[in-house]
Amino acid sequence: MSGSVVGWLRSAWRRLVAVVVRALDPLAIDHLTVARLSVAFGAFAGLWGTTDAMALRAEALTPGMGVWPAATYDAFFTTHGVTMLFFFATPVAFGLTTAVLPRLVGVEELAFPRIHALAFWLLPPGLFVARAPSLLDLLADVGLLGFRVRPPVVGWTLYPPMSLQPHAGIDLLLVGLSLGTLSTLLTALVVVVTVVTERTVPWARLDVFTWTMLVAAGLVVFSFPVLESAIALLLADRVLGTTFLAPPEGPMVFVNLFWFFGHPEVYVLVLPAMGVLSYLIPRFAGRDLFGKRSVVYSTLAIGVLSFGVWGHHLFASGVDPRVQASFMAVTLAVALPSAIKTFAWTTTLWNGSLRLEPPMLFCLGAVAWFVVGGVTGVLLASIPVDYAYHGTYYVVAHFHFLLVGTIVFGLVAGGYYWFPLLTGRRVDDRYARAHFWLSMVGVAVTFGALLALGLGGLPRRMATYPEVFAPMQTLATLGAFVLGVAQLLFVWGIVRALLVGDPAGDDPWGLAERGIEAREWSR
């Protein structure tokens, strides 16, 4: 019996290695191969960033310092944010986009395929350089390295003057982040040029997912150069001895540059998920998307308004009240196009012929969590509420209801839906459904508990906390572990599908029999 198990494992390992070797072709420039690499890389980075989150939640099990020293906790906090935002969400979103975009716009290949391939190959060195301090520190701990580079503890926002202190780990983090930013910028340029100049599908017939990703790519084109500039100024101050960001005025210059990029980046992350929802819900509801034109216009409105809301991150920094009021007004206004999308999704679902396949389950979960995250965000747009809760776990809960509940759920829905296109196989529904329900429980418990902690006034970004908050912190940690188990189940379902999954066929979701056009499946 043990011999047969070992033989099966050995055979499975050989098949998995063969699949990976075929996929990792450094000379490939066709859009589908590069898209596979981008999605696989993003999934790997997401799992790596998830381990940081598990480490943070393990420390939060006890009120005092228990598992990690304070500096280690701060290092996990830094790498978690950078990894998940820059090396997980955007590569997966644009990887899925570039996989299906040519067929959706009626072309054989993306514009500038070599630039598209170059954009991907900037990502692996970017991730490993950004996280190199943690790896080098670990090697020094086990005696395999004769010197030590401490991980940076500045947080993912990199605010000066903390990020100006002499520290080799910060230099590596900035260089890696710069490579990741450049990668996303190049991919976005490829998407914009492909849709605007190469498409054969008229604007009037362009699907809502392509419209959404065109706007998201446009946001990248206008916002990511600002982040690259801020990183360049920070590196110049650190390496060349300039004083662009030195106190007293310099830190606020960086903060404004960062958030001028940072809030459009929120929509760069959430718009792909919105596009997936707008594209998939009609397919599994058996109806056309209600108010498609309004959904497209709302996407354009989000793209424009997103550049006028960054100041609400600065309410507590002493900004002139008149400036605060203008940013509050725009922040409230940007909720309107998001509400239009929510009404369109729910109206499309109303009396529809629903098919609760795994992609649809994750779409429904994403809509539910988007409502929760949106309502909690609208409250933060109010200046008095923001003063009260800006420094608490309330912000963490709000952001993660959107980041995990909406963005990750939406990308996973798209991943399950287009997995047959990327691999020719389908993930077993049993694993996908278990992944969904465990993820729903994990999100509800984890971030519901954090929301309660924030309403109770518990400060965020702290490794220790008063004992009165221990029960809710324990509940949040247990929920996070459930969420982590769900992602391991997701990985197992993917690996199993690659090894022994059923062939998908040309219409894996039975859309043709319902009379639904799906151009991305046409060969």
N, C-alpha and C positions, 0 to 999 in steps of 0.2 A: 504493500500500500504506500509506504513512504517513498519507495523507489519510483512509483508512477507519479506521485505528486512532484518529486524532484524533476523527473523527466518533463512533466507538463510545464513547470516553471522555467526550465532551461529552454524549452521550445518557445514559450511565450516571450522570454527575454530576447531570443534571437530574432523573432518576428518584430518585436518592438524596435530593436536596434536597426533592423532593415528599413522600417518605416521612417525612422528619424534620419538615417543616412540619406535616403532618397529625398527627404524634404529639405535637408540642409545643403543645398547646392549654391555655393557662393557666387557662381557665375550666372545663375538664373535671373532674368529680368522680366519674365512674364508676370502680369499682375496677380494671377491666381497663386503662383508659388510664393511671391513676396507677401501676399496677404496671409497665406498660411503661416509663414514665418512670423509675421507681425502678431497675429492672434496667439500663436504658441508662446512667443516671447512675452507678450502681455500677461498671459495666464501664469507663466512662471514667475514674473515679477509680482503679480498679485498674490501668489502663494507666499512668496518671500516677505512681502509687506504684511501679510496676514500673520506670519509668525511674530513680527514685531508687535502687532496688536494683542496677540495672545500673551506675550511677555508683559505688556503693559497691564493687561487685566489680571494676570497672575499676581503682580505686585499689589494691585488694588484689593486683593482679598483681605488684607489686614490693614488696620489704620496706620501702623508704624512702618518703618523700613523692614521688610521681611525677606523678599527674594533677591532684590537687586539693590545696589547702592544708588543714591540719588542721581549721580552722574550717568550711570548706566540707564536708568529710567528715562532721563532727558535725551540720551542718545537714541534709544528706541523710539521715542516720540518724534525726533527729527527724521530718522530714516523711514519711519512708517509713512509720514506725510509726503515726503519727497517721492518715495517709491510708488505709492498708490496713485498719486495725482499725475505724475509725469511719466512713469514707466509702465503703469498698468492700464489705466482707463483710456488714455488717448491712443496708445498703440492698438488696443483691442477695437476701439470705436472706428478708427481709420482703417484698420485691417479688414474688418467686416465691410466697410464702405468700398474699399478698393477691390475687394473680391467680386462684388456684384455690380459696381457702378458701370463698367463698360457695357454690359448687357442691358442695363436699365436705360442708358442713353443711346444705345444703338451703335456702338463702335466695337472694334475688335480688341483694342488695347488702350491703355491709359496714355495720355500725353507724357512725354519725357520718361519712358520706362526706366532708363538708367538712373535718372535722378530719384525716381521712386525706390529703386533698389538701394541706392546710396543712403537714402533716408532711413531705411531699415537698418543697414549695417552700422549706422551711427549709434543705434540704441544699445546693443550689448556692451560696447566699451563705455558708453555713458553710464549705464547702470552699475557696472563693476567698478568704475573709477569713483562714482558717487558713494558707493558702499565700501570701497577699499579700506577706509580707516577701521571699520568694524572687523573686517576680515584680518587685517594686519594685527589688530589688537588681540584677536583670538589666537593667531599663530604665535604671537609673543607669549601669551598665557601658557600655551602647551610646550613652549621651549623650542619651536621650530624657526624662530626669528630672533636675531640678536638685537633688534631695536624695536621700539614701540611707537605707534601712531595712534593717539587717542581719538575715539569717535567724536565728531562735533556735537555740541549740546546747545545749539542756537535755536532750535525749532525750525520747522519747514519754511517759515516766513523770513528767516535770515536777517532779522532787524539789526542794524548798527545801533549802538557801538559794540554789542556782543560779537557780531560777525567780523569786527575789525581787529580783535585780539589776535596775537601771534599764535597760529595753530595750523599745522600742516593738514590736519583732517578737514578744516574748512576750505582750504585751497582745493583739495581733491573733490570735495562735494560740489564746489562751484564749477569746476571744470566739467565734471560729469553731468551736472544739471544743464550746463551750456550746450553740451552735445545732444542731450535729450530734447532740449528746446529747439535747436536747429533741425533735428530730425522731424519733429512735428510740423515746423514751418515749411520744410521742403515738401512733405506729403500734402499739406494743405494747398500749396501752390499747384501741385499736380492735379488735385481734385478740381480746383477753380478753373484751371486752363482746360481740362477735359470737358467739363460741363459747359463752359461758356463758348469755347471755340471748336470743339471736336464733335459734339453731339449731333445726331441726325434726328432725334425726337424733338418735335416742336415744343416751345415753352408751355403751351396750353395742355399738352399731354404728358408733361413731365410728372413723374410720381412724387408723392409727398416726402418719401425718404430722401430722394435726391435733392429736393428743394431744401430740406432741413440740413443735410450735410453740406450743401453749397454755402448756406449761411454760417454754419459752424466753421467751415474752412475759411470763410471770409473773416470771421472773428479772429482766427489764428493769425491770418496775414497782417491784421492791423494791431493786434495786442502782443503777440510773442516777440516782435522786435523790441518792444519796450522792456520786457524782461531781460532779453539779451543785453540791452544797453545798461540796465541796472546792474547785472552781473559783471559787465565789463568795467563799470565804474568801481564796483566793490573790489574786483581783482586788481585794478590799477592802484587803489588806495593800499591794498595789502602788499602788493609786490613791488610797485614802482615808487611808493612813498608819496603819492598825490593825496589831496585832502578834499576830494569831491564830496564825500559823505561824512566828513568829520564833524563832531559836535561844534557849535550848538545847532546849526541849521541843517547839517548834512543828514542826520537820521530821518527827519521828516521828509526830506527830498526823496530818500529811498522808499519810505513808507508810501508816499503818494505814487511813485513810479510802480512799486510792487502791486498796489491794489488797483491802479489803472489797468494793469494786466490781469490782476487776480480775479476781479469780478467777471469780466468777459470770459475768463478761463472757467468759471463756474458754469457758464452757459455752453462753452465748448464741450464740457463734460456731459451736461444734461440734455443738450439738443440731440445728440445721436440716440439717446434712449427715447426721447420724445418721437424722433423719426421712426424708430423701430415700432413703437406703440401705434403710431398713426398708420403704419404700413401693414402690421400684422393683425391688429384687432379686426379690421374689416374682413380679412381673409378667413379668420376663424369664427367670425360672426355671420358670415354668408351675406353681407350687405356692403354697399359702397360706404366709404367714409362720409359721415354727415358733415356738411359744411366744409368741403375740402378747400375751397378758395379762402374761407375765413381762417382755416388752419395755416395755410401758406402765408397769408398776410400777418397772422399772429407771430409766425416764425420770423418774418422780416422785422416786425416791431420789436421783438425780443433782441434781435441783432443790433438794432439802433439804440434802444434804451439801455442795453447792458453797459454802454460806455459812459452812462451818466449816473451810475449808482455807487461808484467805488467809495465815495465819501462817507457812506453810512458805516464803514469799518472804522472811521475816525471820530465818531460822535464823542467818545470819552477822552479825546486828546486835546480838547480846548479849542476846537474849530469855532469860528464866528457863528453865532446862532442863526444868522440869516443864511449862511452857506449850509448849515445843518438842515434848515427847513427845506431848501431846494433839493438837497439829496434825499430827504425823507419823501418829498412829493414824487420824485422820479422812481424811487424804490417801491412806493405803493403803486405807481402806474404800471410798472413792469409785471405786477401780479395779474393785470387784466388779460394780456394775451395768453398767459399761462392758464387762466381760468377758461378762456375760450377753448383751448385744447382739451381741458378736462371735460367740459360740456360736450364737445364733439365726440370724445371717446365714449362717454356714458350714453349719449343718444344713439350712437352706432350700436352699442350693446343692447339697447332697449328693444325687446321683442325680436332679437336676432336669433338665428339658428346656430347656437353656440356649439363649438366643438372644443372640449377642454383638453386639447393636446398640451404637452409640456410647454411649448412656446406661449400658448394662450394663458396658461396658468401663471407664468412669470409676468406676462403683460398685465393681467388682472392684479397681481400683487404689486407691481410697479405703480399702477394707477392709485391703488389704495394708499401706499406709502407716500406718493407724491402729494396727495391731499393733506396728509398729516404733516409732512415736511413743509409744504407751502403755507399752511395756516400758521405753524409756529414761526416761519420766516416773516410773514406779514406783521406779526406782533413785534418782531425785532426792528422793523422799519420805523416804529414809533420811537421818537427820541427818549421819552421818559422810561419806556420799557427797556430800551437798549442800555441806558445808564444802569438800570437795576440788574440786568442779566448778562451783560456783555462778557464779563469775566467769569461766568459760571458754566457748569456742565449743560445748562440749557442750550447754549450755542453748539456744543459738541453733539447733543442729541438731535437738534434741528438739522445740522449739516449732515449727520450720518443717516438720518431718515432719507435724505435726498441722495447722498452718495452711495449708500448700500441699498436702501429700499427701492430707490427709483433707478439710479444709474446702473448699478450692478445687475439688478433684476432685468432692466431693459436690455442690457448687453448680453446677458445670459439667454434671454428670450431669442434675440437675434442669433446668438451662437448655436442654440439648439435648432433653430429654423434653417440656418444656412450650413450647418455641419454636414449634411449630405452633399451639398455643393462643393465644400472644401475637401471632403474625404471619400465621397461615394458610399458612405455607410450612415446608419442611424444609431443613436444612443438608445439603449434599452429603456422603454418607457418606465419600467419599475424604478430604476435608479434615478431617472429624471424627476419623477413625481416625489420620491422620497427626498430628493435634493430640495425640491420646492417647499414641501411642508416643513422640513427641518429649518430651512432658511426663514420661512415666515415666523416660526416660533422664536428663532434666534433673534431676529430683528425686533420683534415685539417686546421680548423680555429685556434684551440688552439696552436698547435705546429708550424704551419706555421707562426703565429704571433710571437711566441717566437724565431723562427729562424731569423726573420727580426730584432727583438730586439737585438739578439746576434750579428748580422752583424753590427748593429748600435753601438755596444760596451757597451751595458748595462750590468753591473756586475750582476752575479747571487747571490743567497742566501742573498739578501738584502730586508728588509721589506719596505724601502722607495726608491724613485728614482726621477730623475729630471722630471719636468712636461712635457717636450717635448716628453717623451715616453708614456704619459698617453693614447693616442688613441689606440696604439697597445696593451697596457696592458689591456685596457677595452675589446678589441676584443678577446684577449686570454681568459679572464675571461668568456665572453659570450659563447665562444666555449667550455670551460670546463663545464659550466652549461648544455649545450646541451649534452655533453658526460655523465654527471651525470644523466640526465633524461633518456638517453638511457639505462643505467645500471639498473635504477629503472624499466623500461619496461621489461628488461631481467628477473629481479627477479619476476615480476608479471607473466610473461609467464611461468616461472618454477613452481611457486606456483599453478597457474591455471592448469598446466599439471598434477601436483601431485594430485590435487583434482578432476578434471573432464576431464582430457586429454583422448584422444582416445587410446585404446590398440595398441601397436606397432606391434605385430606379430613377426614371426621369420625372416622376411626379410623386415625390415621397410623402407629401401631405394631402394627396387626393384633391388638389385644387381644381384640376381640369374637369373632373366629374361634376363639380359644382358650378362650372362655367366661369371660373375666375381666371383672369389673365395674370400670368406670373412670368414676366419676360426673363427673369434671371435663371429660370430652369431650362430655357430653350437652348438646344445644342447647336 
